[in-house]
Amino acid sequence: MRPLFAWLSLGALLLFLASLLTGPAGIGGWQGLQALILVGDGPVPIVMREIRLPRALLGLVIGAGLGLSGAAMQGYLRNPLAEPGLIGVSGMAALFAVIAIQTGLATVAAMALPVAALIGAAVGVGLLMLLAGPRGGSVTLILAGVAISALAGAGTALVLNLSPNPYAANEIIFWLMGSLADRSLQHVLLALPPMLLGAALIWSTGQGLNALTLGEAAASAMGVSATGLRLRLVAGVALIVGPATAVAGAIGFVGLVVPHVLRPWVGARPSALLLASALGGAILLLAADIAVRLILPDRDLKLGVLTALVGAPLFLHLIWKTRSGGRG
């Protein structure tokens, strides 16, 4: 298993460096790294520090967070079709971001949109805890998440439907497609602290998720508190998905596909899948973000669109392989 983690770590590092060195500015590799490390003045250091570095960091952190969250949700629900957006936090974050755009609040302050999305994520967590209750099981959690997602989706559609400003509606649609372009170090500093806290909470559930593979009764007999495990997991996923949606918009399929692809390589231990999925998620999102800069660079291909175009067929292929294996 260690060789797998080593290869995944190497892949994430190489793609992070490639992200730093990819762009329309035509900056050479050594020139770019030298400008980033040695700082200095001029256009090249500005491009490296204020444009490429935040984008690469967000690709690394958000990809890792979505992969980690997806593995945690699939391990807790014991369902390979589970994904981070299932609890409705990303939908509520998107709704509040859409409201910020529609009301013009996003034009007043540069950070108004991500802050509004973070508030929406917090509201989503509050609703989830209220609906699921302190002792609700996994089925109750799923139903509550589906209800919140439906509510957020209806609210977003209503805002678009009633929007009198076509420019605002166009901006909303493009934001919902997801992107890491034009992000700054402020976005990194806004998203990174809660995402690190969320990752720590999810990491602390590893042994509990391993115990759950034996069933809830066996896990309880082993001293695993179902309530405590669920609270840590929901809080961790919310602290990752909320900030990720706040700064990058809606990016799907990372948390769904990556754990599914890597699961055969780590065996039946959900705790091992957590780290593998975090590294795999970073690899997928960094690779996708590099691709959107190389494919149709003049048309601003959105990151969420590309991850869906790649993730959906791949996931359908995995489902078909699972069915075929089951028949054999």
C-alpha positions in Angstrom: 0.0 0.0 0.0 2.9 2.3 0.6 4.0 2.3 -3.0 0.5 3.4 -3.9 0.7 6.4 -1.6 4.2 7.2 -2.8 3.0 7.2 -6.5 -0.1 9.3 -5.7 2.0 11.8 -3.7 4.5 12.1 -6.5 1.7 12.6 -9.0 0.1 15.3 -6.9 3.4 17.1 -6.5 4.2 17.0 -10.3 0.8 18.2 -11.2 1.1 21.0 -8.7 4.3 22.1 -10.3 2.7 21.8 -13.7 -0.2 23.9 -12.6 2.3 26.6 -11.5 4.0 26.6 -14.9 0.9 26.4 -17.2 -0.7 29.5 -18.5 -1.0 31.9 -21.4 1.8 34.2 -20.2 4.5 32.1 -21.8 6.7 32.0 -18.7 9.5 29.4 -18.9 9.7 26.7 -16.2 12.9 27.8 -14.5 12.0 31.5 -14.9 8.7 30.9 -13.2 10.0 28.9 -10.3 12.9 31.4 -9.8 10.4 34.3 -9.8 8.2 32.5 -7.3 11.0 31.5 -4.9 13.2 34.6 -5.1 10.1 37.0 -5.2 11.3 40.3 -6.7 9.3 42.9 -8.8 8.0 42.8 -12.3 5.3 41.1 -14.3 6.6 37.5 -13.9 6.7 37.5 -10.1 3.3 39.1 -10.0 1.8 36.4 -12.4 3.4 33.6 -10.4 2.4 34.9 -6.9 -1.0 36.4 -7.5 -2.4 34.3 -10.3 -0.8 30.9 -10.6 0.1 30.1 -7.0 -3.4 30.7 -5.6 -4.9 28.7 -8.4 -2.5 25.7 -7.9 -3.0 25.8 -4.1 -6.8 25.8 -4.5 -6.6 23.0 -7.0 -4.5 20.9 -4.6 -6.5 21.7 -1.4 -10.0 21.6 -2.9 -9.3 18.4 -4.9 -7.9 16.7 -1.8 -10.8 17.9 0.3 -13.4 16.6 -2.1 -11.7 13.3 -2.5 -11.4 12.9 1.3 -15.0 13.9 1.9 -16.2 11.4 -0.8 -14.3 8.6 0.8 -15.6 9.4 4.2 -19.2 9.6 3.0 -19.0 6.3 1.2 -17.4 4.7 4.2 -20.0 5.9 6.6 -23.0 5.1 4.5 -21.3 2.0 3.1 -22.5 3.0 -0.3 -20.1 3.6 -3.2 -22.6 6.0 -4.8 -22.4 8.5 -1.9 -20.7 11.8 -2.5 -20.0 15.0 -0.5 -22.9 17.0 -1.9 -25.4 14.4 -0.5 -25.8 16.3 2.8 -26.9 19.5 1.0 -24.2 21.8 2.3 -22.8 22.6 -1.2 -26.3 23.4 -2.5 -27.0 25.9 0.3 -23.6 27.4 -0.2 -24.4 27.8 -3.9 -27.8 29.3 -3.1 -26.4 32.0 -0.9 -23.7 32.8 -3.5 -26.3 33.1 -6.2 -28.3 35.5 -3.9 -25.1 37.6 -3.4 -24.6 37.9 -7.2 -28.3 38.7 -7.9 -28.5 41.4 -5.2 -25.3 43.0 -6.4 -23.6 42.3 -3.1 -20.8 40.5 -4.9 -19.9 43.6 -6.8 -19.6 45.7 -3.6 -16.7 43.7 -2.0 -14.4 41.2 -3.6 -14.9 38.6 -0.9 -18.6 39.1 -0.5 -19.5 36.2 -2.7 -17.4 33.5 -0.9 -18.4 34.9 2.5 -22.0 34.6 1.6 -21.5 31.1 0.4 -19.8 30.2 3.7 -22.9 31.6 5.5 -25.1 29.4 3.3 -23.0 26.4 4.2 -23.4 27.1 7.9 -27.2 27.4 7.4 -27.2 24.1 5.5 -25.4 22.4 8.4 -27.9 23.9 10.9 -30.8 22.6 8.8 -29.2 19.2 8.5 -28.7 18.8 12.2 -32.2 20.1 12.9 -33.8 17.7 10.4 -31.6 14.6 11.1 -31.7 15.1 14.9 -28.9 14.2 17.3 -29.6 10.5 17.1 -30.8 10.0 13.6 -29.3 7.2 11.6 -27.7 7.2 8.2 -31.0 6.9 6.4 -32.3 10.0 8.2 -29.2 11.8 7.3 -29.6 11.0 3.6 -33.2 12.0 3.6 -32.4 15.3 5.3 -29.6 16.0 2.9 -31.8 15.2 -0.1 -34.5 17.6 1.3 -31.9 20.4 1.8 -30.4 19.9 -1.7 -33.9 20.0 -3.2 -34.7 23.2 -1.3 -31.4 24.8 -2.3 -31.9 23.8 -6.0 -35.4 25.2 -6.0 -34.2 28.5 -4.4 -31.4 28.8 -7.0 -33.9 28.1 -9.9 -36.3 30.7 -8.4 -33.5 33.4 -8.2 -32.6 32.7 -11.9 -36.3 32.7 -12.9 -37.0 36.1 -11.3 -33.7 37.7 -12.3 -34.5 40.9 -14.2 -30.8 41.4 -15.1 -29.6 39.1 -17.8 -26.0 39.9 -16.9 -26.5 38.8 -13.3 -28.2 35.6 -14.6 -25.3 34.9 -16.9 -22.8 35.5 -14.1 -24.7 33.1 -11.9 -24.8 30.4 -14.5 -21.0 30.7 -15.1 -20.2 30.7 -11.4 -22.3 27.5 -10.9 -20.2 25.8 -13.5 -17.1 26.0 -11.2 -13.7 27.5 -11.8 -10.4 28.3 -10.1 -9.6 31.1 -12.5 -9.1 34.7 -11.1 -8.7 33.5 -7.5 -6.3 35.2 -5.1 -4.4 34.4 -2.0 -7.4 35.9 -0.1 -9.5 33.0 -1.3 -6.9 30.5 -0.2 -6.7 32.1 3.3 -10.5 32.1 3.5 -10.9 28.4 2.5 -7.8 26.8 4.0 -8.3 27.0 7.8 -11.8 25.5 7.9 -10.9 22.9 5.3 -7.9 21.8 7.4 -10.1 21.6 10.4 -12.6 19.5 8.5 -9.8 17.2 7.2 -8.7 16.7 10.8 -12.2 15.8 11.9 -12.6 13.3 9.0 -9.2 11.8 9.7 -10.3 11.1 13.3 -13.2 9.0 12.1 -10.9 6.4 10.3 -11.0 3.7 13.0 -14.7 4.2 13.4 -15.3 3.8 9.7 -13.2 0.6 9.8 -15.4 -0.7 12.6 -18.6 0.1 10.6 -17.6 -2.4 7.9 -18.6 -5.1 10.4 -22.0 -3.5 11.0 -23.4 -0.9 13.4 -24.0 -3.4 16.2 -20.4 -4.7 16.0 -19.0 -1.2 15.8 -21.0 -0.2 18.9 -19.7 -3.3 20.7 -16.2 -2.2 19.9 -16.9 1.1 21.6 -17.6 3.3 18.6 -20.2 6.0 19.3 -22.5 6.2 16.3 -23.7 9.7 17.3 -20.1 11.0 17.8 -18.9 9.5 14.6 -21.8 11.0 12.6 -21.3 14.5 14.1 -17.6 14.5 13.4 -18.1 13.2 9.9 -20.9 15.7 9.0 -18.9 18.6 10.5 -15.8 17.6 8.7 -17.5 17.2 5.3 -19.3 20.5 5.8 -16.1 22.3 6.7 -14.5 21.1 3.5 -17.4 21.3 1.0 -18.7 24.6 2.2 -15.4 26.6 1.7 -14.7 24.6 -1.5 -18.0 25.7 -3.0 -17.6 29.2 -1.7 -14.3 29.9 -3.6 -14.6 27.6 -6.6 -18.3 27.1 -7.3 -19.9 23.7 -7.9 -17.4 21.1 -8.9 -18.9 17.6 -9.1 -17.8 14.0 -9.5 -14.4 14.3 -7.8 -15.7 13.0 -4.4 -17.8 10.4 -6.2 -15.4 8.9 -8.7 -12.0 9.1 -7.0 -12.8 6.8 -4.0 -14.5 4.4 -6.3 -11.4 4.1 -8.6 -9.0 3.7 -5.7 -11.0 1.4 -3.5 -9.7 -1.9 -5.1 -6.1 -0.7 -4.4 -6.5 -0.3 -0.7 -8.6 -3.3 0.2 -11.5 -3.1 2.6 -10.1 -0.5 5.0 -12.0 2.8 4.7 -9.3 4.5 6.8 -6.7 3.7 4.1 -9.0 5.0 1.4 -9.2 8.4 3.1 -5.6 9.3 2.4 -5.6 7.7 -1.1 -8.7 9.6 -2.1 -7.3 12.9 -0.8 -4.2 12.4 -3.0 -6.3 11.1 -5.9 -8.7 14.0 -5.6 -5.9 16.5 -5.8 -4.5 14.7 -8.9 -7.8 14.8 -10.6 -8.6 18.4 -10.0 -5.1 19.7 -10.7 -5.1 17.7 -14.0 -8.6 19.0 -14.9 -7.6 22.6 -14.1 -4.5 22.3 -16.3 -6.6 20.9 -19.1 -9.1 23.8 -19.1 -6.2 26.1 -19.7 -5.0 24.0 -22.6 -8.3 23.0 -24.2 -10.0 26.0 -25.8 -8.0 28.6 -23.9 -9.9 31.5 -25.5 -13.4 30.1 -24.6 -13.0 29.9 -20.8 -13.9 26.2 -20.4 -15.2 25.8 -16.9 -13.6 23.4 -14.5 -16.9 21.9 -13.2 -18.0 21.2 -16.8 -14.8 19.3 -17.6 -14.9 17.2 -14.4 -18.5 16.2 -15.2 -17.6 15.4 -18.8 -14.7 13.1 -17.6 -16.3 11.8 -14.4 -19.8 10.8 -15.6 -18.6 8.4 -18.4 -15.9 7.0 -16.1 -18.4 6.4 -13.4 -20.9 4.8 -15.8 -18.0 2.5 -16.9 -17.3 1.5 -13.3 -20.9 0.7 -12.7 -21.0 -1.5 -15.9 -17.8 -3.3 -14.7 -19.4 -3.9 -11.3 -22.5 -5.3 -12.9 -20.5 -7.5 -15.2 -18.4 -8.7 -12.3 -21.5 -9.5 -10.3 -22.9 -11.6 -13.1 -19.7 -13.6 -13.5 
